[in-house]
Amino acid sequence: MQLRIFLLLLTLLCVTSSQVVQYKITYSISKAGNAGSEDSQYVKITGSEGETEEQECLSKLAESADFDNKGDDVECYIESDINIGDYGCVYLRTGGDNGLDLTKVKVEIDGTEVHTILPKGGADFGLDDYETKVFCKVGSSSTVEVCEHKIAPVSIDCGEGLIEVKQAVYGVHRNDNTCGVKLASGARKCASATSLHEVQEKCNGESSCALEAKNSIFGDPCHGQPKYLTVTWNCNSLIGEEGPQGKPGVTGENGMVGEQGDQGAQGTNDFCSFDICSSEGEPGEPGFGGFDGEKGATGNEGETGENGEMGLPGSDGESGLPGAPGLKGAWGRDGSKGLPGLNAGQYCKPASCGLKLGHCFGTSSATLTVQCREGYGAASIWKNTRFWGLKCCKIVVK
């Protein structure tokens, strides 16, 4: 009994100790045109270790936020006890067919601003009808699922960075997806072999990209089965990381030894010997050798190295398994009855081949000439050409 009580208290302690984080998203609505929206808005936050649930934007009073007034700054609040790690992206979705034009979006976590989204090129931006947009910071990565037959595409945006698609799969590869798609009983997983190539071709090196889940793009890897597209990408910086600091300059070499000095000039003292005096002095001694040159100065410190190049994209993943064989097509409908052969003679009914106007129906089996009564020209009907309602008197088979 005591053990049960202890375990219950421990469970309650763990539950109550989970930290609830408040996220505040401020929408700055444009003043132009039909900028506001009466539809509900939805938000999800992702990070390096997890993501929140998608939640409806609520006011500080826990009521639905009002996005209908042009020029307003609308504060939207959501809360979650899921640890997302370092902030990466914000998912914005409008819940109806009344789009929303914005001039800025700001994301704060527990009162600290972590992300500001501004329009590119000075124009307003926003959400189209039923659209989802994912705005990510440079250096972050995220994953999104796009459902087949979705009304609007899902857009990803790296701001000042560039998109690098790491994975992409179109088909059905697991049942726990946000689209609610499940494999039919006994069906195998399926994936389009061109998924990664198609998404990389469209999105790599771009700052933003719209994603759609369509057979017309990827082919149909599993006929008759609803599908979805899963994409994982990085937001890379436009500039490579700063290179390492340059090495110190090399110390200068010692100076050269100085050359020996010139011999001194002849002395000028009088020289006398045995009462014989000479005005010429003895020669001076040779000059001393020159001193060693001074040691060279230490070279200047080398310059800082240039920025390193951007890393290359990762190698392509392995190709998926081949799709299952397609279902056998249904039998075509029976063809219509052919026209008479070459000896058909008159084709129109006698009643319509006099001076009255006749009407002919069917598909020609050869080149036919329609001869009409006086006042009408002749026309040719080619093989397998459907014709009807011709005002004719006689058809001659050539």
C-alpha positions in Angstrom: 0.0 0.0 0.0 2.8 2.4 0.9 4.6 1.6 -2.3 1.5 2.4 -4.3 1.1 5.8 -2.5 4.8 6.5 -3.2 4.5 5.7 -6.9 1.3 7.9 -7.2 3.0 10.8 -5.5 6.1 10.4 -7.8 3.8 10.4 -10.9 2.0 13.5 -9.8 5.3 15.2 -9.1 6.6 14.4 -12.6 3.4 15.7 -14.2 3.3 18.9 -12.2 7.0 19.6 -12.7 6.6 19.8 -16.6 7.4 23.3 -17.6 4.7 25.0 -19.5 6.1 27.5 -22.1 4.1 30.4 -23.5 4.6 31.4 -27.1 3.4 34.8 -28.3 3.0 35.5 -32.0 2.3 39.1 -33.0 0.7 39.5 -36.5 1.0 43.0 -38.0 -1.9 43.2 -40.4 -1.5 45.3 -43.6 -3.6 48.5 -44.0 -4.2 47.9 -47.7 -7.2 46.4 -49.4 -9.0 43.4 -47.8 -6.0 42.7 -45.5 -7.9 41.3 -42.5 -9.6 38.0 -42.1 -12.6 36.6 -40.2 -11.1 33.1 -40.3 -9.4 31.4 -37.4 -5.6 31.3 -37.5 -3.5 28.3 -36.4 0.2 28.1 -35.2 2.8 25.4 -34.5 6.4 25.9 -33.2 9.2 23.6 -34.0 12.8 23.3 -32.6 15.9 21.2 -32.6 14.3 18.6 -30.3 10.6 18.6 -30.9 7.5 20.6 -31.8 4.3 21.8 -30.2 0.8 20.7 -31.3 -0.9 22.9 -33.9 -3.2 25.2 -31.9 -5.7 28.0 -32.6 -4.5 31.5 -32.0 -6.1 32.8 -28.8 -6.1 36.2 -27.3 -4.6 36.9 -23.8 -8.1 36.3 -22.4 -8.1 32.8 -24.0 -10.6 33.8 -26.6 -10.3 33.5 -30.4 -8.0 36.3 -31.6 -9.6 38.9 -33.9 -7.7 39.3 -37.2 -10.4 41.3 -39.0 -9.1 44.9 -38.5 -6.7 46.4 -41.0 -3.5 47.9 -39.5 -3.9 46.1 -36.2 -1.1 44.3 -34.3 -2.9 41.1 -33.2 -1.3 39.1 -30.3 -1.8 35.4 -30.5 -0.9 33.1 -27.6 -0.3 29.3 -27.4 1.1 27.2 -24.6 2.8 23.8 -24.5 4.8 21.7 -22.1 6.7 19.9 -24.9 10.4 20.7 -24.9 11.3 21.9 -28.5 15.0 22.6 -27.7 16.4 25.5 -29.7 13.8 27.5 -31.6 13.7 26.8 -35.4 10.5 27.6 -37.2 6.9 28.8 -36.9 4.1 27.2 -38.9 1.2 29.6 -39.8 -2.1 28.3 -41.3 -5.3 30.2 -42.1 -8.5 28.1 -41.5 -10.7 29.4 -44.3 -11.1 31.0 -47.7 -10.5 34.5 -46.4 -6.7 35.2 -46.8 -4.6 37.4 -44.5 -2.1 40.2 -45.7 0.7 41.0 -43.2 3.6 43.4 -42.9 5.5 41.6 -40.1 5.3 38.6 -37.8 7.2 38.4 -34.5 7.7 35.3 -32.3 8.4 35.5 -28.6 9.1 32.6 -26.1 8.4 33.5 -22.5 8.8 37.2 -23.3 12.0 36.9 -25.3 11.9 37.7 -29.0 13.4 34.8 -31.1 12.3 35.4 -34.7 11.0 38.4 -36.7 9.6 37.8 -40.2 9.6 40.7 -42.6 8.4 40.9 -46.3 11.0 40.6 -49.1 11.4 43.5 -51.4 9.2 45.8 -49.4 5.9 44.2 -50.4 3.3 42.8 -48.0 3.2 39.0 -47.5 0.6 36.7 -45.9 -1.5 33.6 -46.2 -3.7 32.7 -49.1 -7.0 30.7 -48.7 -6.4 27.6 -46.6 -2.6 28.0 -47.0 0.2 26.9 -44.6 3.5 28.7 -44.5 6.6 27.6 -42.6 9.1 30.4 -41.7 12.5 29.2 -40.4 15.6 30.8 -39.1 18.9 30.4 -40.8 20.7 27.4 -39.3 17.6 25.5 -38.5 16.0 22.4 -40.0 12.4 21.1 -40.1 10.1 18.5 -41.6 6.6 19.0 -43.1 3.9 16.7 -44.5 1.8 17.8 -47.5 -1.5 16.0 -48.1 -2.6 14.9 -51.5 -5.7 16.8 -52.9 -4.9 19.7 -50.4 -6.7 22.9 -51.6 -3.6 25.1 -51.2 0.2 24.3 -51.3 2.4 24.3 -48.3 5.2 27.0 -48.6 8.6 26.9 -46.8 10.6 30.0 -46.3 14.2 30.4 -45.1 14.2 34.2 -44.9 17.7 35.4 -45.7 19.0 31.8 -46.1 18.8 29.1 -48.8 16.9 25.9 -48.8 18.7 22.5 -48.9 16.4 19.6 -49.2 17.7 16.5 -47.3 14.8 14.1 -47.7 11.6 13.8 -49.7 9.1 10.9 -50.0 5.8 10.9 -51.9 3.6 7.9 -51.2 2.6 6.1 -47.9 5.4 5.0 -45.8 3.9 5.1 -42.3 0.4 5.4 -40.8 1.2 8.0 -38.1 1.0 11.0 -40.4 -0.7 14.4 -40.0 -2.8 13.7 -43.2 -4.6 10.8 -41.5 -3.7 8.5 -44.4 -3.4 4.8 -43.7 -2.4 1.9 -45.8 -5.2 -0.4 -46.9 -5.3 -3.8 -45.3 -2.6 -6.0 -46.7 -1.1 -3.2 -48.8 2.6 -2.6 -48.9 4.3 0.7 -48.3 4.9 2.7 -51.4 7.0 5.7 -52.5 7.8 7.5 -55.7 11.4 6.9 -56.9 11.5 10.6 -58.2 10.4 12.2 -54.9 13.8 13.6 -53.8 14.9 14.6 -57.2 11.8 16.5 -58.0 11.8 18.5 -54.7 15.5 19.2 -54.9 15.2 20.5 -58.5 12.4 22.9 -57.4 13.6 24.1 -54.0 17.4 23.7 -53.6 19.2 27.1 -53.5 15.9 29.1 -53.2 14.9 31.2 -50.2 11.3 30.0 -50.4 9.4 27.2 -52.2 5.8 25.9 -52.6 5.3 22.2 -52.1 2.4 20.2 -53.6 1.5 16.4 -53.3 0.3 15.4 -56.8 0.6 12.4 -59.1 1.2 14.8 -62.0 4.6 15.7 -60.3 5.8 12.4 -58.8 3.8 9.8 -60.6 1.4 7.4 -58.8 3.3 4.9 -56.7 0.2 3.2 -55.3 -3.0 3.4 -57.4 -6.2 4.1 -55.6 -4.4 4.9 -52.3 -4.5 8.4 -50.8 -0.9 9.7 -50.5 1.2 12.5 -48.9 4.5 14.2 -49.4 7.1 14.3 -46.5 10.0 16.9 -46.9 12.9 17.6 -44.6 15.1 20.6 -45.3 17.9 22.8 -43.8 18.0 26.6 -44.0 21.7 27.4 -44.8 23.4 30.8 -44.5 24.2 32.7 -47.7 27.8 33.3 -46.4 30.2 30.5 -45.4 31.7 30.3 -41.9 34.6 32.7 -41.2 38.0 31.1 -41.9 40.6 30.6 -39.1 42.9 33.5 -38.2 46.1 33.7 -40.2 49.4 32.6 -38.7 51.9 35.2 -37.2 54.5 36.6 -39.7 58.0 35.0 -39.9 60.8 36.7 -37.8 63.2 38.7 -40.0 66.7 37.3 -40.7 69.8 38.8 -38.9 71.5 41.7 -40.6 74.8 41.1 -42.6 78.2 41.7 -40.9 79.5 45.2 -41.7 82.6 45.6 -44.1 86.0 46.3 -42.6 86.8 50.1 -42.3 89.3 51.9 -44.6 92.9 52.4 -43.4 93.5 55.5 -41.3 95.2 58.6 -42.9 98.9 59.2 -42.5 99.8 60.9 -39.2 101.0 64.6 -39.1 103.4 64.6 -36.1 107.0 65.7 -36.9 109.6 62.8 -36.7 113.2 63.6 -35.8 116.2 61.2 -35.7 119.8 62.1 -35.2 119.0 65.8 -35.6 117.3 65.1 -38.9 113.7 66.1 -38.8 111.1 65.2 -41.2 107.7 66.9 -41.4 106.2 63.6 -42.6 104.6 61.5 -39.8 104.4 57.7 -39.6 101.6 56.0 -41.4 98.4 55.5 -39.3 97.2 52.1 -38.2 94.5 50.2 -40.2 90.9 51.0 -39.2 88.9 48.5 -37.1 86.5 46.1 -38.9 82.9 47.2 -39.2 80.3 46.2 -36.5 77.7 43.4 -37.1 74.5 44.6 -38.6 71.4 44.8 -36.3 68.9 42.0 -36.1 66.0 42.3 -38.5 62.6 43.4 -37.1 59.8 40.8 -36.5 57.5 40.5 -39.5 53.9 41.8 -39.2 51.1 39.4 -38.2 49.4 37.6 -41.1 46.0 38.7 -42.3 42.8 36.9 -41.2 41.9 34.0 -43.6 39.0 34.4 -46.0 35.6 32.9 -45.3 35.3 29.2 -45.9 33.2 27.9 -48.8 29.6 26.6 -48.1 29.5 22.9 -47.5 28.4 20.6 -50.3 24.9 19.1 -50.1 24.7 15.6 -48.8 24.6 12.6 -51.2 21.3 11.4 -52.5 19.5 8.7 -50.5 18.9 5.3 -51.9 16.1 4.7 -54.4 12.8 3.5 -52.9 11.4 0.1 -53.7 9.6 -0.2 -57.1 5.9 0.4 -57.0 3.3 -2.4 -57.2 1.9 -3.3 -60.7 -1.0 -1.2 -61.8 -4.5 -2.6 -61.9 -5.8 -4.0 -65.1 -7.8 -1.5 -67.1 -11.5 -2.0 -67.8 -12.7 -3.2 -71.2 -13.4 -0.4 -73.7 -16.9 0.1 -75.0 -18.0 -1.6 -78.3 -17.3 0.5 -81.4 -20.1 1.9 -83.4 -21.4 0.1 -86.5 -19.4 0.9 -89.6 -20.7 2.5 -92.8 -21.5 0.5 -95.9 -18.5 -0.6 -98.0 -17.3 0.7 -101.3 -20.5 -0.3 -103.2 -22.7 1.5 -100.8 -24.4 3.5 -103.5 -26.9 5.9 -102.1 -26.5 6.4 -98.3 -29.4 8.8 -97.5 -32.9 7.5 -97.3 -34.8 7.9 -100.5 -37.2 10.4 -98.9 -34.2 12.7 -98.2 -32.5 12.3 -101.5 -34.9 14.0 -103.7 -35.2 17.8 -103.7 -35.8 17.7 -100.0 -33.0 18.1 -97.5 -31.7 14.9 -95.9 -29.7 14.3 -92.7 -26.9 11.7 -92.6 -25.4 10.3 -89.4 -22.5 7.9 -88.7 -18.7 7.4 -89.2 -17.3 7.2 -92.6 -15.4 4.0 -93.6 -13.8 5.5 -96.7 -13.4 8.8 -98.4 -16.9 9.9 -99.3 -18.1 12.7 -101.5 -21.4 14.3 -100.4 -23.3 15.5 -103.4 -26.0 18.0 -102.5 -28.9 19.5 -104.5 -28.4 22.4 -106.8 -27.2 25.4 -104.9 -25.1 23.5 -102.4 -21.4 22.6 -102.9 -19.8 19.2 -102.5 -17.8 18.3 -99.4 -15.4 15.4 -98.6 -15.7 13.2 -95.5 -12.5 11.4 -94.7 -12.2 7.9 -93.3 -13.1 7.5 -89.6 -14.4 11.1 -89.5 -17.7 11.4 -87.6 -20.4 13.5 -89.5 -24.0 14.3 -88.9 -26.7 16.8 -89.9 -25.4 17.1 -93.5 -28.0 18.4 -95.9 -27.4 16.0 -98.7 -29.1 14.0 -101.5 -26.5 11.4 -102.3 -23.2 10.0 -101.0 -20.8 8.5 -103.5 -18.1 6.2 -102.1 -14.8 6.7 -103.9 
